[in-house]
Amino acid sequence: MKIANSLKSLKKRDKTCRIVRRTGRVYVINKANPRFKARQG
């Protein structure tokens, strides 16, 4: 999982990427290709 200051570029890496907010953290998740997972902060 990548940890980034901004997820703006990471959500554009794949068209199936979704931005999700969980417990105060922002995540990029991708069911089709889990290697695109990322977390903000």
N, C-alpha and C positions, 0 to 999 in steps of 0.2 A: 504494500500500500504506500502510495506517495503521500507525503505531508507537505502541503503548499500554503503559501500566504494567500493566494488567490486561486479560485477554481475556474476562473473564466476561460482560460486556455485549455484546461484539462477536460472540461465538459464538451469541447468541440473535437476531441480526439476521435470520437466514434459516434455514429448517429443514434446508437441505442443507449448512450450514457444518460443517466437521470441524476438530478440534484435532489438530495433528501436531507432533511434536518432531523437529527435525533439527539436528544438529551443535550441541547445547546451546542452541538457540533454540526458542521455542514459536511456532508459526504457526497462523493460522486460514486454511484454504483452502476454496474453493468452486468446484467444477468447473462447475456450472450457471451461476453468475454471478460471474466473477472480480473484480468490483469490491468484493467483500466481503473481499478478502485483507487480512490483518493480521499484524503481528509484535509480540512482546512485548519490552519493554526498549528 
